Amino acid sequence: MNKQGKILIVDDELGVRESLKFILKDKYDIFPFDSGKEVISSFSPGAYDLALLDIKMPEMTGIELLKRLKNLDPEIIVIMVTGHGTLETAQAAINLGASGYVSKPFDRHELEKMIEENIQKKKRREEERLKLVSLEEAKKQLDSEVRKAYSATLESLIIAVNAKDSYTSSHSQEVAMLATWILEASGEMRNSGEEKAILRYVASLHDIGKIGIKENILKKPGSLNSQEWEEIKRHPIIGAEILGPIDFLRGYICIVRNHHERFDGTGYPDGLKGEKIPFYARVVSIADAFHAMCSDRPYRKSLLKERALEILKQEKGKQFDPALVDIAVKALEDSDLYL
């Protein structure tokens, strides 16, 4: 059985160490120590996913050990183990970076649940970090001098867009990640490394046309009137015009221009229908809508993941390509994203 993580246990009482080891050994690799000094002498960042620290120990208290571990490895999860009368100290430990505390004698189910939830959160954070690193690596592949010059110009434009609409920055990168993920799930990700990099890059620029939209419209907390809505609908055209002069992006500009087309033909700006909508644009349309639903916007709070998936399914054949919706929904249902 594959273990789900590595857990450091530090407690000067042998009985406590053995109890914790017995409870956790089937799911985790356990590393018990009886003193903080012993841990520090051999500690290396990344060696453990989570630490269970007794608060009251001789020589080095759990609070002092918490501080030392967090200095050495800021990503390590720390849960304090407290005795009676030490809850105030446990609360202070949380202020220093501990993720929680359990009281002696501890409830087995409460302890297991707290550990599992914290380790899963850490894994999701690491997955997101790796995805962002991957996106940055993909962008680095665009390494010719001409492409660097274009990239610098586009990044300046993106900064300007983000200054108008702070939602756009994280949204654009998340949409690019989701679109690539859906493409991989569909089996259509057969391009060269360079083409994949360009696809991801352009997907992250899908809203660049918002540079030409008035800030008061982008941030309006209520419904748009008809004139404002017509203004918003211009951003795909503006974005395509911005990217149009860049030769190496030309085959992918449809992502920017057509990501608001609808499968039933009622979208914009060109009113394309069905498979006349470019394939990559159909993929980005789903990624864009899903992330938007799962994000806070000026006019509404984010939806739960389950509700966003329901809406994707309801819009099969209307807003979205039915086959791609099935692929996207299955991939998202099987993931820990946006829980």
C-alpha positions as CSV (number, residue, x, y, z in Angstrom):
1,M,0.0,0.0,0.0
2,N,1.4,3.4,-1.0
3,K,1.7,5.7,2.0
4,Q,0.1,9.1,1.7
5,G,2.8,11.2,3.4
6,K,5.6,11.4,5.9
7,I,4.7,12.4,9.5
8,L,7.2,13.6,12.1
9,I,6.1,12.9,15.7
10,V,8.0,14.7,18.5
11,D,6.9,13.9,22.1
12,D,9.0,13.1,25.2
13,E,6.4,10.5,26.3
14,L,7.0,7.1,24.8
15,G,3.4,6.1,25.3
16,V,2.1,9.0,23.3
17,R,4.6,8.4,20.5
18,E,3.6,4.7,20.3
19,S,-0.1,5.6,20.3
20,L,0.2,8.1,17.5
21,K,2.4,5.6,15.5
22,F,-0.2,2.8,16.0
23,I,-3.0,5.1,14.7
24,L,-1.2,6.5,11.7
25,K,1.3,3.8,10.5
26,D,-1.1,2.2,8.0
27,K,-1.5,5.3,6.0
28,Y,1.7,7.3,6.6
29,D,5.4,6.8,7.1
30,I,6.1,7.7,10.7
31,F,9.2,9.2,12.1
32,P,9.1,9.4,16.0
33,F,11.5,11.6,18.1
34,D,11.6,12.2,21.8
35,S,13.2,15.7,21.7
36,G,13.3,18.8,19.5
37,K,17.1,19.0,19.6
38,E,17.3,15.5,18.1
39,V,15.0,16.6,15.2
40,I,16.8,19.8,14.5
41,S,20.2,18.1,14.3
42,S,19.0,15.9,11.4
43,F,16.2,17.9,9.8
44,S,16.2,18.8,6.1
45,P,13.5,20.8,4.2
46,G,11.0,18.6,2.5
47,A,11.8,15.5,4.6
48,Y,8.3,15.5,6.2
49,D,4.8,16.5,5.1
50,L,3.5,17.1,8.6
51,A,4.7,17.4,12.1
52,L,2.9,16.5,15.4
53,L,4.5,18.4,18.2
54,D,3.9,18.1,21.9
55,I,3.8,21.5,23.4
56,K,5.4,20.7,26.8
57,M,8.8,19.1,26.4
58,P,12.0,19.5,28.3
59,E,15.0,21.4,26.8
60,M,13.1,22.6,23.8
61,T,9.3,23.3,23.9
62,G,6.9,22.5,21.1
63,I,6.5,26.2,20.5
64,E,10.2,26.8,20.1
65,L,10.5,23.7,17.8
66,L,7.6,25.0,15.7
67,K,9.5,28.3,15.1
68,R,12.6,26.4,14.2
69,L,10.9,24.0,11.8
70,K,9.0,26.8,10.1
71,N,12.2,28.7,9.6
72,L,13.8,25.6,8.0
73,D,10.8,24.5,6.0
74,P,8.0,27.0,5.6
75,E,5.8,24.5,3.8
76,I,5.8,21.9,6.6
77,I,2.4,21.4,8.2
78,V,2.5,21.6,12.0
79,I,-0.2,20.3,14.4
80,M,0.3,20.8,18.1
81,V,-0.5,18.1,20.7
82,T,-1.7,19.7,23.9
83,G,-2.4,18.6,27.5
84,H,-5.0,20.0,29.8
85,G,-4.5,23.7,30.5
86,T,-2.4,24.4,27.4
87,L,-5.2,25.4,25.0
88,E,-4.2,29.1,25.2
89,T,-0.6,28.1,24.3
90,A,-2.0,26.0,21.4
91,Q,-3.9,29.1,20.1
92,A,-0.6,31.1,20.3
93,A,1.1,28.3,18.2
94,I,-1.5,28.8,15.5
95,N,-0.5,32.4,15.4
96,L,3.0,31.3,14.8
97,G,2.1,29.1,11.8
98,A,0.6,25.9,13.3
99,S,-2.3,24.5,11.3
100,G,-4.2,23.3,14.3
101,Y,-4.1,21.4,17.6
102,V,-5.5,18.2,19.2
103,S,-5.9,17.7,22.9
104,K,-4.8,14.7,24.9
105,P,-6.3,12.2,25.2
106,F,-7.0,12.7,21.4
107,D,-10.0,11.6,19.5
108,R,-8.7,9.2,16.8
109,H,-11.2,10.2,14.1
110,E,-10.7,13.9,14.7
111,L,-6.9,13.4,14.5
112,E,-7.0,11.3,11.3
113,K,-9.4,13.8,9.7
114,M,-7.3,16.8,10.6
115,I,-4.1,15.2,9.2
116,E,-5.7,14.0,6.0
117,E,-7.3,17.4,5.2
118,N,-4.0,19.3,5.8
119,I,-1.9,16.9,3.8
120,Q,-4.4,17.0,0.9
121,K,-4.4,20.8,1.0
122,K,-0.6,20.8,0.8
123,K,-0.6,18.4,-2.2
124,R,-3.1,20.7,-4.0
125,R,-0.9,23.7,-3.3
126,E,2.1,21.8,-4.7
127,E,0.2,20.7,-7.8
128,E,-0.9,24.3,-8.4
129,R,2.7,25.5,-8.0
130,L,3.9,22.9,-10.5
131,K,1.3,23.9,-13.0
132,L,2.3,27.6,-12.7
133,V,5.9,26.6,-13.1
134,S,5.0,24.5,-16.1
135,L,3.2,27.5,-17.7
136,E,6.3,29.6,-17.1
137,E,8.5,27.0,-18.6
138,A,6.3,26.9,-21.6
139,K,6.5,30.6,-22.0
140,K,10.3,30.4,-21.8
141,Q,10.3,28.2,-24.9
142,L,9.4,31.3,-26.9
143,D,13.0,32.3,-26.9
144,S,13.8,34.0,-30.1
145,E,14.7,37.7,-29.9
146,V,11.6,38.6,-32.0
147,R,9.3,36.6,-29.8
148,K,10.9,38.0,-26.7
149,A,10.2,41.5,-27.9
150,Y,6.6,40.6,-28.7
151,S,6.3,38.9,-25.3
152,A,7.5,41.9,-23.4
153,T,5.0,44.1,-25.3
154,L,2.1,41.7,-24.5
155,E,3.1,41.4,-20.9
156,S,3.0,45.2,-20.6
157,L,-0.5,45.2,-22.1
158,I,-1.5,42.5,-19.6
159,I,-0.2,44.6,-16.7
160,A,-2.3,47.4,-18.0
161,V,-5.4,45.1,-18.3
162,N,-4.8,43.8,-14.7
163,A,-4.7,47.4,-13.4
164,K,-8.2,47.9,-14.8
165,D,-9.5,44.4,-13.7
166,S,-7.6,42.6,-11.0
167,Y,-9.7,39.4,-11.7
168,T,-8.1,39.0,-15.2
169,S,-4.5,38.0,-14.1
170,S,-5.3,34.8,-12.1
171,H,-8.3,34.1,-14.3
172,S,-6.2,34.1,-17.5
173,Q,-3.6,31.7,-16.1
174,E,-6.2,29.4,-14.7
175,V,-8.1,29.3,-18.0
176,A,-4.9,28.4,-19.8
177,M,-4.2,25.6,-17.4
178,L,-7.7,24.2,-17.5
179,A,-7.8,24.4,-21.4
180,T,-4.6,22.5,-21.7
181,W,-5.9,19.9,-19.2
182,I,-9.2,19.4,-21.1
183,L,-7.2,19.1,-24.4
184,E,-5.0,16.4,-22.8
185,A,-8.1,14.6,-21.5
186,S,-9.6,14.7,-25.0
187,G,-6.6,13.1,-26.6
188,E,-6.0,16.1,-28.9
189,M,-2.8,17.2,-27.2
190,R,-0.5,15.8,-29.9
191,N,1.3,19.0,-30.9
192,S,5.0,19.7,-30.6
193,G,6.4,21.2,-27.4
194,E,6.6,24.6,-29.1
195,E,3.0,24.5,-30.4
196,K,1.8,23.5,-26.9
197,A,3.7,26.5,-25.4
198,I,2.1,28.8,-27.9
199,L,-1.4,27.4,-27.3
200,R,-1.0,27.9,-23.6
201,Y,0.4,31.3,-24.0
202,V,-2.4,32.5,-26.3
203,A,-5.1,30.9,-24.0
204,S,-3.6,33.0,-21.2
205,L,-4.1,36.1,-23.4
206,H,-7.8,35.3,-24.2
207,D,-9.0,38.4,-22.4
208,I,-6.3,40.8,-23.5
209,G,-8.9,42.8,-25.5
210,K,-10.3,44.1,-22.2
211,I,-7.5,46.7,-22.5
212,G,-9.9,48.5,-24.8
213,I,-13.0,48.3,-22.5
214,K,-13.8,51.1,-20.0
215,E,-12.9,50.3,-16.4
216,N,-16.3,51.3,-15.0
217,I,-17.9,48.6,-17.2
218,L,-15.4,45.9,-16.3
219,K,-16.0,46.5,-12.5
220,K,-19.7,47.3,-12.6
221,P,-21.3,45.5,-9.6
222,G,-24.8,45.2,-11.2
223,S,-26.2,44.1,-14.6
224,L,-24.9,45.8,-17.7
225,N,-27.3,47.8,-19.9
226,S,-27.6,47.1,-23.6
227,Q,-25.0,49.7,-24.5
228,E,-22.5,48.5,-22.0
229,W,-23.1,44.9,-23.1
230,E,-22.3,45.8,-26.7
231,E,-19.1,47.4,-25.4
232,I,-18.0,44.3,-23.5
233,K,-18.7,42.2,-26.6
234,R,-16.0,44.1,-28.5
235,H,-13.1,42.7,-26.4
236,P,-12.6,39.5,-28.5
237,I,-12.3,41.6,-31.6
238,I,-9.9,44.1,-29.9
239,G,-7.8,41.2,-28.6
240,A,-7.6,39.6,-32.0
241,E,-6.5,42.9,-33.5
242,I,-3.8,43.3,-30.9
243,L,-2.3,39.8,-31.6
244,G,-2.9,40.0,-35.4
245,P,0.5,41.4,-36.4
246,I,2.4,38.6,-34.6
247,D,3.1,35.9,-37.2
248,F,3.9,33.0,-34.9
249,L,0.5,33.4,-33.1
250,R,-1.6,33.7,-36.2
251,G,-2.9,30.2,-36.2
252,Y,-4.1,30.6,-32.6
253,I,-5.7,34.0,-32.6
254,C,-9.1,32.3,-33.1
255,I,-8.8,31.4,-29.4
256,V,-9.0,35.1,-28.5
257,R,-11.5,36.1,-31.2
258,N,-13.9,33.1,-30.8
259,H,-13.9,32.0,-27.1
260,H,-17.4,33.6,-26.6
261,E,-19.0,31.9,-29.6
262,R,-21.8,29.5,-28.6
263,F,-22.3,26.0,-30.1
264,D,-25.9,26.9,-31.0
265,G,-24.7,29.9,-33.0
266,T,-26.0,32.7,-30.7
267,G,-22.5,33.8,-29.4
268,Y,-20.3,36.6,-30.5
269,P,-18.5,38.3,-32.3
270,D,-19.1,36.1,-35.5
271,G,-22.1,34.0,-34.6
272,L,-20.3,30.8,-35.5
273,K,-22.2,27.6,-34.9
274,G,-21.2,24.0,-34.0
275,E,-17.9,22.7,-35.4
276,K,-17.5,26.0,-37.4
277,I,-16.2,27.3,-34.1
278,P,-12.4,26.6,-34.1
279,F,-11.7,23.6,-31.9
280,Y,-9.3,25.4,-29.5
281,A,-11.8,28.2,-29.1
282,R,-14.4,25.6,-28.1
283,V,-12.1,24.2,-25.4
284,V,-11.1,27.6,-24.0
285,S,-14.8,28.6,-23.9
286,I,-15.5,25.8,-21.5
287,A,-12.4,26.5,-19.4
288,D,-13.3,30.2,-19.3
289,A,-16.9,29.7,-18.3
290,F,-16.0,27.1,-15.6
291,H,-13.4,29.3,-13.9
292,A,-15.6,32.4,-14.1
293,M,-18.4,30.5,-12.3
294,C,-16.0,29.3,-9.6
295,S,-14.6,32.9,-9.0
296,D,-16.0,35.9,-7.2
297,R,-17.1,38.7,-9.6
298,P,-18.2,42.2,-8.9
299,Y,-21.8,41.2,-9.6
300,R,-21.9,37.9,-7.7
301,K,-20.1,35.4,-5.4
302,S,-18.5,32.3,-6.8
303,L,-20.5,29.1,-7.3
304,L,-19.8,25.8,-5.8
305,K,-17.9,23.4,-8.0
306,E,-20.9,21.0,-8.2
307,R,-23.2,23.8,-9.3
308,A,-20.7,25.0,-12.0
309,L,-20.5,21.4,-13.3
310,E,-24.3,21.2,-13.4
311,I,-24.4,24.4,-15.5
312,L,-21.8,23.0,-17.9
313,K,-24.0,19.9,-18.4
314,Q,-27.1,22.0,-18.8
315,E,-25.5,24.0,-21.6
316,K,-24.4,21.0,-23.7
317,G,-25.3,21.7,-27.3
318,K,-26.3,25.3,-26.4
319,Q,-23.3,27.2,-25.2
320,F,-20.8,24.4,-25.4
321,D,-19.6,21.5,-27.6
322,P,-21.4,18.4,-26.1
323,A,-18.5,16.0,-26.5
324,L,-16.0,18.4,-25.0
325,V,-18.4,19.1,-22.0
326,D,-18.5,15.4,-21.2
327,I,-14.7,15.2,-21.3
328,A,-14.3,18.4,-19.2
329,V,-16.9,17.4,-16.6
330,K,-15.4,14.0,-16.1
331,A,-11.9,15.4,-15.7
332,L,-13.1,18.1,-13.2
333,E,-15.2,15.6,-11.2
334,D,-12.2,13.4,-10.8
335,S,-9.9,16.2,-9.6
336,D,-9.5,18.1,-6.4
337,L,-9.6,21.5,-8.2
338,Y,-11.9,24.2,-6.8
339,L,-13.2,22.0,-4.0
